[in-house]
Amino acid sequence: MTYSLFIDDERFPARDLDHAGKPWVIARSLDEVRAVIAKRGPPDFISFDHDLGDQSPSGLDIAKAMVAADMISRAGSLDDEWDILAVGFDEVGFRLPETFSFTIHSMNSVGGPNIKALLQSYLASLARTR
């Protein structure tokens, strides 16, 4: 079953339903994102915030972990740095759906574009290999 994930430590989605008319699943932290994915599998759409509270992993950290886990599911173990990033996602056989898309709702003028650049670059590399 596909679903949309809203990642933000404080805010709620502007609308109760996502772009496809389904209720949002909300996660406030990296641990909550891992728990949702362990239960439901990878989402087909994510709305990212960057800043998820003091001393907490950021939305960029979550995006990096997802990319690392997806790369591992496609290529096997990579190297220690990427393997460590994927912890918590790789145990559920994480792989981004072919229909995966995302948006950034972060107000962080540096962090938001960093998430966007990472995911756009990775998704473009996947598209070239399909």
Buried (B, 14 or more C-beta within 10 A) or exposed (E): EBBBBBBBBEEEBEEEEBEEEBEBBBBBBBEBBBEBBEEBBBBBBBBBBBBBEEEEBBBBBBBBBBBBBBBBBEEEEEEEEBBEBBEBBBEBEBBBEEEBBBBBBBEBEEBBBBBBEBBEEBBEEBEEEE
